[in-house]
Amino acid sequence: MIKLLSYPISIIYYLCFFLTLVIFHPIQWLCLNVFGYQAHKKSVDILQLALMRCANILGTRFTFNNPYHIDTNQPLIIVANHQSLHDIYPMTWYMRKHHPKFISKIELGKGIPSVSYNLRHGGAALIDRKNPRQSLPELMRFGDYIEVNKRAAVIFPEGTRSKNGEPKPFQTKGLEILFKKIPSALIVPISINNSWKMFKYGKFPMGLGTHITFTVHNPIKLATFVDKVALIETIEATIKKDIHP
Protein backbone atom coordinates (compact mmCIF):
# COMPACT_ATOMS: atom_id res chain seq x y z
CA MET A 1 0.00 0.00 0.00
CA ILE A 2 2.81 2.41 0.91
CA LYS A 3 4.66 1.63 -2.32
CA LEU A 4 1.48 2.20 -4.31
CA LEU A 5 0.99 5.55 -2.61
CA SER A 6 4.56 6.53 -3.39
CA TYR A 7 3.95 6.57 -7.16
CA PRO A 8 1.90 9.80 -7.38
CA ILE A 9 3.88 11.44 -4.58
CA SER A 10 7.15 10.59 -6.34
CA ILE A 11 5.91 12.21 -9.54
CA ILE A 12 5.19 15.43 -7.65
CA TYR A 13 8.57 15.22 -5.93
CA TYR A 14 10.54 14.76 -9.15
CA LEU A 15 8.70 17.63 -10.82
CA CYS A 16 9.54 19.92 -7.91
CA PHE A 17 13.12 18.64 -7.69
CA PHE A 18 13.97 19.21 -11.35
CA LEU A 19 12.08 22.50 -11.51
CA THR A 20 14.16 23.71 -8.56
CA LEU A 21 17.39 22.78 -10.36
CA VAL A 22 16.27 24.53 -13.55
CA ILE A 23 15.22 27.71 -11.72
CA PHE A 24 18.45 27.99 -9.74
CA HIS A 25 20.74 27.45 -12.71
CA PRO A 26 20.38 31.00 -14.12
CA ILE A 27 20.26 32.39 -10.58
CA GLN A 28 23.68 30.87 -9.92
CA TRP A 29 25.06 32.23 -13.18
CA LEU A 30 23.77 35.72 -12.40
CA CYS A 31 25.09 35.68 -8.84
CA LEU A 32 28.56 34.50 -9.82
CA ASN A 33 29.07 36.61 -12.93
CA VAL A 34 27.56 39.83 -11.61
CA PHE A 35 28.16 39.75 -7.85
CA GLY A 36 30.97 37.22 -7.34
CA TYR A 37 31.75 34.23 -5.13
CA GLN A 38 29.87 35.19 -1.97
CA ALA A 39 26.61 35.84 -3.83
CA HIS A 40 27.02 32.58 -5.74
CA LYS A 41 27.56 30.71 -2.49
CA LYS A 42 24.40 32.18 -0.98
CA SER A 43 22.41 31.11 -4.03
CA VAL A 44 23.82 27.58 -3.68
CA ASP A 45 22.95 27.53 0.04
CA ILE A 46 19.36 28.50 -0.72
CA LEU A 47 19.26 25.82 -3.42
CA GLN A 48 20.20 23.17 -0.83
CA LEU A 49 17.39 24.32 1.46
CA ALA A 50 14.95 24.23 -1.44
CA LEU A 51 15.99 20.66 -2.27
CA MET A 52 15.39 19.69 1.36
CA ARG A 53 11.89 21.16 1.13
CA CYS A 54 11.34 19.08 -2.02
CA ALA A 55 12.34 15.97 -0.08
CA ASN A 56 9.80 16.89 2.60
CA ILE A 57 7.11 16.11 -0.01
CA LEU A 58 8.11 12.47 0.40
CA GLY A 59 7.85 12.73 4.17
CA THR A 60 11.64 12.85 4.44
CA ARG A 61 13.05 14.34 7.64
CA PHE A 62 16.60 15.45 8.35
CA THR A 63 18.39 15.48 11.69
CA PHE A 64 21.90 16.90 11.98
CA ASN A 65 23.51 16.13 15.33
CA ASN A 66 26.56 18.30 15.96
CA PRO A 67 27.43 18.97 19.61
CA TYR A 68 30.80 20.52 18.72
CA HIS A 69 31.74 24.13 18.07
CA ILE A 70 33.86 24.18 14.93
CA ASP A 71 35.63 27.43 14.09
CA THR A 72 35.22 28.78 10.59
CA ASN A 73 38.75 30.23 10.36
CA GLN A 74 40.40 26.89 9.59
CA PRO A 75 40.27 24.37 6.75
CA LEU A 76 38.25 21.19 7.32
CA ILE A 77 38.35 17.70 5.89
CA ILE A 78 34.84 16.30 6.30
CA VAL A 79 34.90 12.50 6.02
CA ALA A 80 31.63 10.57 5.76
CA ASN A 81 30.10 7.34 4.54
CA HIS A 82 28.03 7.61 1.37
CA GLN A 83 24.56 6.17 0.80
CA SER A 84 22.87 8.33 -1.85
CA LEU A 85 22.77 11.76 -3.48
CA HIS A 86 20.50 12.74 -0.59
CA ASP A 87 23.62 12.84 1.60
CA ILE A 88 24.89 15.87 -0.25
CA TYR A 89 22.42 18.74 -0.16
CA PRO A 90 21.53 18.50 3.55
CA MET A 91 25.21 18.26 4.46
CA THR A 92 25.91 21.30 2.30
CA TRP A 93 23.12 23.20 4.05
CA TYR A 94 24.00 22.27 7.63
CA MET A 95 27.73 22.85 7.12
CA ARG A 96 27.25 25.93 4.93
CA LYS A 97 29.22 28.32 7.15
CA HIS A 98 32.32 26.21 6.41
CA HIS A 99 31.93 26.43 2.60
CA PRO A 100 31.86 22.66 1.89
CA LYS A 101 33.38 21.59 -1.43
CA PHE A 102 32.94 18.08 -2.78
CA ILE A 103 35.11 15.59 -4.61
CA SER A 104 32.93 14.40 -7.46
CA LYS A 105 33.01 12.27 -10.59
CA ILE A 106 34.02 14.28 -13.63
CA GLU A 107 30.88 13.09 -15.43
CA LEU A 108 28.72 15.16 -13.07
CA GLY A 109 30.37 18.34 -14.30
CA LYS A 110 28.14 18.39 -17.37
CA GLY A 111 24.46 18.03 -18.17
CA ILE A 112 22.76 18.54 -14.79
CA PRO A 113 21.13 21.94 -14.25
CA SER A 114 22.48 23.80 -11.21
CA VAL A 115 24.51 20.82 -9.99
CA SER A 116 27.01 20.74 -12.85
CA TYR A 117 27.38 24.53 -12.83
CA ASN A 118 28.13 24.59 -9.11
CA LEU A 119 30.62 21.74 -9.40
CA ARG A 120 32.49 23.51 -12.19
CA HIS A 121 32.46 27.00 -10.67
CA GLY A 122 31.98 26.54 -6.93
CA GLY A 123 35.35 25.04 -5.98
CA ALA A 124 34.71 21.29 -6.24
CA ALA A 125 37.20 18.69 -7.48
CA LEU A 126 36.07 16.84 -10.61
CA ILE A 127 38.06 13.63 -10.98
CA ASP A 128 38.26 10.87 -13.55
CA ARG A 129 38.55 7.73 -11.45
CA LYS A 130 39.94 5.78 -14.41
CA ASN A 131 42.69 8.31 -15.12
CA PRO A 132 45.24 8.89 -12.33
CA ARG A 133 47.09 11.39 -14.52
CA GLN A 134 44.01 13.61 -14.28
CA SER A 135 42.64 12.74 -10.85
CA LEU A 136 45.84 13.04 -8.78
CA PRO A 137 46.77 16.57 -9.94
CA GLU A 138 43.14 17.62 -9.55
CA LEU A 139 43.06 16.37 -5.96
CA MET A 140 46.31 18.18 -5.20
CA ARG A 141 44.96 21.41 -6.72
CA PHE A 142 41.79 20.95 -4.67
CA GLY A 143 43.78 20.44 -1.47
CA ASP A 144 45.77 23.61 -2.08
CA TYR A 145 42.54 25.54 -2.67
CA ILE A 146 41.03 24.30 0.61
CA GLU A 147 44.19 25.06 2.60
CA VAL A 148 44.61 28.59 1.23
CA ASN A 149 40.95 29.61 1.45
CA LYS A 150 40.17 27.79 4.73
CA ARG A 151 37.19 25.93 3.37
CA ALA A 152 35.88 22.40 3.86
CA ALA A 153 36.80 19.45 1.67
CA VAL A 154 34.12 16.74 1.72
CA ILE A 155 35.25 13.24 0.85
CA PHE A 156 33.39 9.94 0.76
CA PRO A 157 36.26 7.42 1.01
CA GLU A 158 34.08 4.42 0.17
CA GLY A 159 34.27 5.62 -3.43
CA THR A 160 30.77 4.44 -4.38
CA ARG A 161 27.43 4.66 -2.65
CA SER A 162 26.19 1.87 -0.41
CA LYS A 163 22.84 0.73 -1.79
CA ASN A 164 21.72 -0.99 1.42
CA GLY A 165 23.41 1.07 4.12
CA GLU A 166 26.20 -1.44 4.71
CA PRO A 167 29.48 0.52 4.81
CA LYS A 168 32.20 -0.36 2.33
CA PRO A 169 35.96 -0.38 2.99
CA PHE A 170 37.60 3.02 2.80
CA GLN A 171 39.88 3.78 -0.13
CA THR A 172 42.80 5.67 1.32
CA LYS A 173 44.52 7.43 -1.62
CA GLY A 174 42.26 10.48 -1.67
CA LEU A 175 42.57 10.97 2.08
CA GLU A 176 46.33 10.64 1.93
CA ILE A 177 46.55 13.39 -0.68
CA LEU A 178 44.25 15.69 1.29
CA PHE A 179 46.28 15.10 4.46
CA LYS A 180 49.43 16.10 2.60
CA LYS A 181 47.96 19.19 0.92
CA ILE A 182 45.85 20.49 3.84
CA PRO A 183 48.25 20.14 6.80
CA SER A 184 46.38 22.61 9.03
CA ALA A 185 43.04 20.84 8.60
CA LEU A 186 40.59 19.81 11.29
CA ILE A 187 39.11 16.44 10.40
CA VAL A 188 35.36 16.10 10.95
CA PRO A 189 34.03 12.52 10.78
CA ILE A 190 30.29 12.20 10.04
CA SER A 191 28.09 9.10 10.09
CA ILE A 192 25.11 9.17 7.72
CA ASN A 193 22.14 6.87 8.22
CA ASN A 194 19.06 5.97 6.18
CA SER A 195 19.53 8.04 3.04
CA TRP A 196 19.75 4.80 1.03
CA LYS A 197 16.11 4.16 1.94
CA MET A 198 15.11 6.97 -0.41
CA PHE A 199 15.93 4.48 -3.19
CA LYS A 200 14.77 1.27 -1.55
CA TYR A 201 12.38 0.67 -4.50
CA GLY A 202 14.91 1.96 -7.05
CA LYS A 203 14.84 5.42 -8.61
CA PHE A 204 11.06 5.25 -9.00
CA PRO A 205 9.01 5.28 -6.93
CA MET A 206 10.84 6.93 -4.05
CA GLY A 207 10.81 5.71 -0.48
CA LEU A 208 8.43 7.56 1.81
CA GLY A 209 8.87 8.76 5.38
CA THR A 210 12.65 8.41 5.54
CA HIS A 211 14.45 9.91 8.53
CA ILE A 212 17.99 10.76 7.40
CA THR A 213 20.42 11.44 10.22
CA PHE A 214 23.89 12.97 10.30
CA THR A 215 26.04 12.44 13.39
CA VAL A 216 29.13 14.60 13.74
CA HIS A 217 31.91 12.96 15.76
CA ASN A 218 34.66 14.59 17.77
CA PRO A 219 36.85 16.59 15.35
CA ILE A 220 40.50 15.60 15.07
CA LYS A 221 43.40 17.98 14.50
CA LEU A 222 45.37 16.48 11.63
CA ALA A 223 48.71 17.78 12.94
CA THR A 224 48.36 15.75 16.15
CA PHE A 225 48.66 12.44 14.24
CA VAL A 226 52.04 11.41 12.91
CA ASP A 227 50.90 7.96 11.78
CA LYS A 228 48.42 8.77 8.99
CA VAL A 229 47.57 5.09 8.43
CA ALA A 230 46.45 4.81 12.05
CA LEU A 231 44.53 8.06 11.65
CA ILE A 232 42.57 6.74 8.67
CA GLU A 233 41.78 3.54 10.58
CA THR A 234 40.56 5.63 13.52
CA ILE A 235 38.34 7.78 11.29
CA GLU A 236 36.88 4.74 9.53
CA ALA A 237 36.13 2.97 12.81
CA THR A 238 34.57 6.10 14.30
CA ILE A 239 32.23 6.60 11.34
CA LYS A 240 31.24 2.97 10.93
CA LYS A 241 30.45 2.31 14.58
CA ASP A 242 27.51 4.71 14.30
CA ILE A 243 26.07 3.38 11.01
CA HIS A 244 22.88 1.34 11.43
CA PRO A 245 21.90 -0.40 8.16
NORMOSUL-V625191 format. One record per backbone hydrogen bond with DSSP energy under -0.5 kcal/mol. CO is the residue of the C=O (numbers start at 0). NH is the residue of the N-H. Records with the same first field share a line. If there is no record, write none. Layout:
CO: NH ; NH
This chain:
0: 4
1: 5
2: 6
3: 6 ; 7
4: 8
5: 9
6: 10
7: 11
8: 12
9: 13
10: 14
11: 15
12: 16
13: 17
14: 18
15: 19
16: 20
17: 21
18: 22
19: 23
20: 24
21: 25
22: 26
23: 27
24: 28
25: 29
26: 30
27: 31
28: 32
29: 33 ; 34
30: 34 ; 35
31: 35
35: 39
36: 40
37: 41
38: 42
39: 43
40: 44
41: 45
42: 46
43: 47
44: 48
45: 49
46: 50
47: 51
48: 52
49: 53
50: 54
51: 55
52: 56
53: 56
54: 57 ; 59
55: 58
57: 208
60: 211
62: 64 ; 213
63: 65
64: 215
67: 69
68: 70
74: 185
75: 152
76: 78 ; 187
77: 154
78: 189
81: 161
83: 86
84: 87 ; 88
86: 90
87: 91
88: 92
89: 93
90: 94
92: 95
94: 97
95: 98
97: 151
98: 151
100: 153
101: 103 ; 124
103: 126
104: 107
105: 108
106: 109
110: 112
111: 115 ; 116
112: 114
113: 117
114: 118
115: 119
116: 120
117: 121
118: 123
123: 125
124: 103 ; 126
126: 105 ; 128
127: 130
130: 133 ; 134
131: 135
133: 137
134: 138
135: 139
136: 140
137: 141
138: 142
139: 143
140: 144
141: 145
142: 146
143: 147
144: 148
145: 149 ; 150
150: 75 ; 152
151: 100 ; 153
152: 77 ; 154
153: 102
154: 79 ; 156
155: 158
156: 170
157: 159
160: 162
169: 171
171: 175
172: 176
173: 177
174: 178
175: 179
176: 180
177: 181
181: 184
184: 186 ; 221
185: 76
186: 188 ; 219
187: 78
188: 216
189: 80 ; 191
190: 214
192: 212
193: 196
194: 197
195: 198
196: 199
197: 206
198: 201
201: 200
209: 60 ; 211
211: 62
212: 192
213: 64 ; 215
214: 190
219: 186 ; 221
220: 223
221: 224
223: 225
225: 227
226: 230
227: 231
228: 232
229: 233
230: 234
231: 235
232: 236
233: 237
234: 238
235: 239
236: 240
238: 241
239: 242
